[in-house]
Structure formats: structure tokens, C-alpha cells
């Protein structure tokens, strides 16, 4: 089989790029190691930058997102028993974010690919890129006991942190930067009415918490826990009790509890791989970078990769212009490192760090006080939270 672009990874990044290129007449195939049901069962982020929302509309996948997504013009920070408002709309020149679950976004992308008879393969085993530095790269995979070969012009690795794509770049070429945080987020999804129309970020002496939502009937809550904790250690009752302890009293009184329909612990890490291209291979999303979820940059950073790749490939196929492809890694990484900085800053600002010096605790408190007292600081936060330009 011969296609122009072979995309490894059938999550939202790979599906979005495939859809955008297809609409411009560029032939793609998506190879995904898991089943569609497995992909759609992943519970992930739900805060979309305004630029990401525009990209979904350009991909003709934004109708349900615009109908059901929640427009958020700000969020609140709970601290010292009170709530402080961060007005994103005011401080970012009228921009906002859209709360829309990644599961639903992925479902929309699948349906769009189905409508166009998109070419994708699930349960693809032993996916392997070959001849990356030649002008004739190809990918092999196994299906039903047979090896299948895909010849292509370019390969896009959107197969996540544990995928094969990044590992295909020689170790003497690849440089990796990583920070592991000494805690994780215990997350609960419940079919309950959200306690607040806006997200609430919580800074508390017992640890960070977040009150979020997926819709008006689906809530998502998190509490900071040690890396040694396991999901089995936390009953629903224990989770709700701990969350209430970290909330201001007036807020805790509005919390509606119920059985969890999903519960998991996610460790926090910051990670960047450089370069994001090697020969005819281009990395995108978690294959190249991961951020703590505190700043809601993970899925949005992947979207910026897709934006740059999409336009670079359009320039190549429509205008025989390779400058976008040649400059992809540098351009993508420039924005990625800004997202890394913002996510690191939000994480340092709001979490309780074990074994931290009292001096550092006082600096953290001073940083928060400065943020809440300075319109300039709030403008900087808002600019990053709603999304830097692509």
C-alpha cells in the first residue's frame, strides 16, 4: 500500500491531522495499536484553547463541540479559606477556553473520519518505521498474523510517550529533558451536577485539589496524593471527605457527591524530546512532550504540533515548499517550551511539596499573593491559559 502520509497513533492528534489533510486531498492512513473502544475509554483533559477549537471547526468536527461545550471566561483559586476570581476574558483581550471532554472530541473525530471513509487500522501490532532518512520511508505492522507494508512520503509519530516513534530516532541524535514530580493526581469522574460553573483550583496545606466538569451532569474532581498511594487505597467516601477538607467551607457545602464512574491516579511529569523530527519522521503530542495537567496544556500542545505539521505539509504538496517541514521541530519546540514553563509554574504555585524548606513555602505564598494583587500578573496567566498564538 502507498500513501502520502502514514500516521502512527489513533488518538486525537493523529485523527485530527488525518482529517485536516484528507480535506485538502492528501492521502493518509492511521495505524493504532488498540481498539476503537479502548481509545474512546481513555479519560483525559477537557479544557480547549480557543485556537484548538478553531482547528476543530476547520476540520469540520466542531458542530457538537460548539453545541455542547462549556465556554469558560475565567476560573477561581481557593486559598486560605476564600475564593479569588481570575478573569480570563478581561485579561486576555476577550478570549476564553472551551470545556469539552477529550473522549467526546475523539468521538467527533472518529465520526468525521468515518464520513469520509478515512483509512485507519486498529489493533495494528508491531508497528515499525523504516528508512527514515531516505526519500522512501515505509512502515510495517502485523495484522491477523500477516506483515503489512505501508510505503509513504512522510511518517508522523503521534503514538504517545510509550510509542515506537520517538524510540526510532537514534540515541545519539535524540536529547530528552524530564522532571518527575513527587506526587500524583487522584481523579474521580462522577455523574453529578458540578459544584461550580467555573473550574476551581485549590491551594491547601493538605495538598492541591481541582474541581472541574465535563458537562452540566458530569463532574471531574482531583486531589493531590503521594506517589505511593494506589487507587484501591481510596474508597469513594474517603475521596469525597478529603476533597471537602481542602475546600473553603462555603464551597464544600455545595459539593454534590455520588458513586465514581472512573477513578485513577496519574503521576505528574514534565518531558520534552528534541528534535521533534528526524529525516522523514515527525513527532507530535505525547510522543515528544508531556506536561503536568495543572495548566491544561497537554492536549492543547499536541494541537499546536498538528497545526504546524498540517500547514507545513500543505506547503509541501501544494506549493513544493519544504521550509515548513524543515523548520517544524524548531517552531514546535519554541511553543512547547513556553507551555512547559507555564505548566511548571502553575504546578509549583499550587501544590504542596514534601520536604520543601519553609523559605520555599513562604515564596510560594508570596507568589500567589502577588498574582492575586497584580493585574499584570493576571494578564500573563490569562495569555498563557487561553493559548498563545500558533
N, C-alpha and C positions, 0 to 999 in steps of 0.2 A: 504494500500500500504506500502511496506517495501523497503527502500533504505539504502545505507550505509551513505550517507551524504545529509542532507537536507539544501539547501542554501536559505536564506530569502533575497530577493533583486536581481532584474534582471538588474542592471546596469553593467558597465564594470567589476567591481570587481567580482561580483557573476558569470557572464558569463565566465570570464577568468578562475576562479577556476574550474567551472564545466567542461569546455573544457579540461583543463590540466588533471584533474582526470579521465575523460572519456577515454582519450587517453591511460591511464595506467590501464584501466579495472575496475575502481572504480565507482560504480553506484551512480548517483546524481539526484536530482530534484531541480529546481529553482522555487521559488514562488515570483511573482511580483504583487504588488497591482495595477499597472497601465497597460495600453495597450502598445503594442509594439510601436505604433505610438507616444504615449506620451513620452516614453523613448527616442526615436530617435529624438524628437523635442527639447530635452534639449541642450542648447548651453553651452559648458563648455571648459575647458582648452585644449591646443593643443601642449604643449611642453613636449616631452617624453625623459626621461633619456635613456642613451644607454643600461642600464640594463633592463629597461622596454621593449625596442624594442627587445632585445634578448628573453625575456619571451614570447612576442607575436609570434616570429618565432618558438619557441619551441612548442607553442600551435597550430602551423600550421595555423596561422592567419596573417602572416606578408607580404604576397606577394604584396597586394595593398599598404600597408604602405610603403614598400621599393620602390615601383614604383612611388608613388605619393607624399610621404612625402618629406619635405624640410630639408636637412641636414644643420644645423647651427653651425658654428665653433666659433661664437662669438656674441656679441651684443654691442650696443652703449648706452652711457649715455649722455643725453643732459643736460647741466647745464651752467648757466652764458652765454647763447648765443652761446655755442660751443658744439661740439660732441667729446666724448672720447671713444676710442675703448677698449673693454675687449675681449682679445683673449683667448677664452676657450680652443681651440685646443692646443695652445702653452703652456698654464699654467696648463693643466690637463693631460699632458703626451699623447696627441694625441686623446683625446676623444672629443665628440661633443654631441649635442642634435638633436632630430628629431621633426620638427613641423608637426603635423598631428592631425586634429581635433578629439576631443573625440566622436563627433557624428559619424564620419566615422569609428573610431576604434570600437565603439559599433556595428555599422552595420556589420563590418567584423566578429565580434564575434558571432552575431546572425546567419549569414550565415554559419559559421563553425558549430554551434550547429545544424542548420537545416540539413546540410550534414550528420551528424552523428545521425540524429533522436534524438537529445537531448530532455530530458524530462523537460519541463518547463511549468508553468501555469501563464497566465496573468489574470489580474482583480481578483486576489485572495483577498477576503475580510476577515477581522477579523483574520488575521494570528496570531497564538498564540503558543509560545513554552511551553512545559510542561515537568515536571520531569527532570529538568536539571542536578541535582546531582545524579540521578540514572544511572544505566547502560542500561536503556531502555527509553531514552528520546523520545518524539514524538512532532509533530507539527500538529495543526488543522487549517483549514481555511474553509471559506464558498464560494461556487460556485453554481450559479443557485439555490439559496435558500437551498442548502444542505450542511451539515457539512462533510468535508473530513478529515480523519486522516492519517498522514504520520509517520510511525514508522521508526526509523533510529538509527545509531550508534552515529552520531555527528550532531550538528546544527551549521551552520555558519551564523552569522548575518552581512549581507552586505547591510543593508536596510537604510543607511543614518542616518543623525543626528536626524530626527524626527521619525525614525522607532521604532518598538516594541522590537527589540533585546536587546539593551542596557537597556531599561526600565524593562527588565525581570530579571536583576541582582538586588538582594536586596539592598536597600539603605544603609544598614549598612556594606555592602561589597564594594560598588562602591564609588570611590572618583573622583570628577570632577574638573578640572582646566580650567578656562576660562578668556579670556581678550576680551572685546568689544572695538573696535577702534571707534573714534568719527567721522567717515566718511565712505563713500561707494565709489564704482566704478560705474560710469555710462558708460555702454558699448554699442557700436554700431557695428553691422555687416553690411557690405556693399559689393555689388557686384562691386568692383572697384579694379584696379591694386594696389598692395601695394606700398607705397611710398619709401620703403627701402627693400633691400634683407635680412636685419637682423632686429631683434627687436630693438626698441629704447625706453629706459626708460628715463623719463623726470622728472627732479627735477626743480621746478619753484616756485617763490614766490606766484603764484596764486593756486598752488597745483600740485600734481603728474599727469602725463599722461603716456600712453603706446601706442606705435604704433606696432601692431602685424599683423599677417596674418594667414590665413588657407590654402591658395593656391596662385597661381600667378594671380588669378582672384577674390579672396575673401579676404577682409581685415577686421581686428578686431581692434577697437580703444577704448580707455578708458580715462576718465578724473575723477579725484577725485572730489566728491561733498559732501555737508553736508548730514547727515542722514535725515534731514527734507525735502530734495528735493524729488520730485516724477517724474516719467517718463513723466507724462503729462506736467510738467513744461518746458520740453526741446523739442523744435522743432528740426528738422534736421539742419536747418540753424544756430540755436543757438549753437548746439553741435559743428559743424564744425568751427564756429567762435571762440569758446572758446578753442578748440584744437589748432588752429593756434596761438592764443595768447601765448600759453605755449611752442611752438616750436621755436627753433632758426630760424631766418628769412630765411636762405638758405634752411632749411628743410621744412618749411611751404610752400615755393614756389613750392615744388614737390608734395604736397598733392593733390590727386585726390578725389573729393567729389562726392557723389551721394545719392540716397534715401536709407534710412536704411531698411534692411530686418528683423532686430531684434534689439530691444532696451530694456535694462533692467538696474536696479540698484541693485548691490549686496553689502550688508553691509559686513564689514570686521570683522572677529572674529578669535581668536585662542582658541582651545579647545582640551583637552585630557581627556579621561576617563581611569581610572586604577581600577582593572586589565582589560585586554582585553580577559580574559577567565573566565568562571565560570562553574564548572562541565563539562558537555559535550557541552557547548556553547562557541563559539569563535567569537569575534568581528573582523571586518575588515573594512578598509576605513573610510568613514564619520560617520559610526556608533560609531567609537571610537575616531576619531580625525579630526580636521579641522584646516587649516592654511590659512592666508591671501594669495591671489593669487600672491603676489609680487614676491615670489621666485620660483613659478611654482612647488611647492612640493605636491599639493593636490592629484592629480591622481597618481603621482609617489609614494607617501607614501602608498597609497592603494595597489599599485603593490608590494611593499616590503612585506606587510602583506600577500598577496596572495602567494608570493614566499615562505615565511616561512611556511605557512599553507600547501601548496602543498607538500613540502618536508617532513614536519612532518607527513602528512597522508600517504605518500608513505612509510616512515619508519615503520609506524604502520601496514599497510596492507601487506607489502611485507616482512618485517623482524621482525614483532612483537616487534618493538622498540618504546616505548612511550615517550622517552626522549624529542623528538622534540615537541610533543603536550604539555607535562608538562612544557617545557621551553618557549613555544610560546609567552606568554604575556611579559615576561621579555625581550626576544630577540627583539620582535617587538617594544616595547616601547623604548628600547635603541636607535634604529634608528629614531623613531618618534620624540623623544625629540631633536635630532640633527636637524631634518627637521624643528621643531618648532623654534629652536634658529635661524636658517638661515632665515626663513620667517619673523620672528620678526625683525631681524637685517636689512634685505632689506626694510621692511616697515618703520622702524624708520629712515633709511638713506635717503629715497627718498620722503616722504610725508610731507606736511605742516600740523602741528598740531595746532589746535586752542588753544589759551590761554597758549601757551608754553612760557617759560621765554626766554629772549634774550640770556641768558647764554646757554640754550639748543640749540638755533638756531646756535650759534657760534660753539658749539661742533659738531653739525650735519655737518656744513660746513667743519670743520677741519677733521672730519671722512672721508668725500668724498675726500677732497684734499689728505689725506694720502693714501686712496685706489688708487687713480689715479697716485700717485708718487711712490708706492711701489710694486715691483714685488712679494714680499712675500704675501702682502695683496691680490693681484690679484690671486695668486695661491690658496689661501684659498677660495676665492669666486668661482673660476672655479671648484675646487674639489667638492664643495657642489652643484653647479648649474648643472653640468653634472651627478651628482648622486654618493653618497657614495656607497661602496660595500654592497651587500646584506649580 
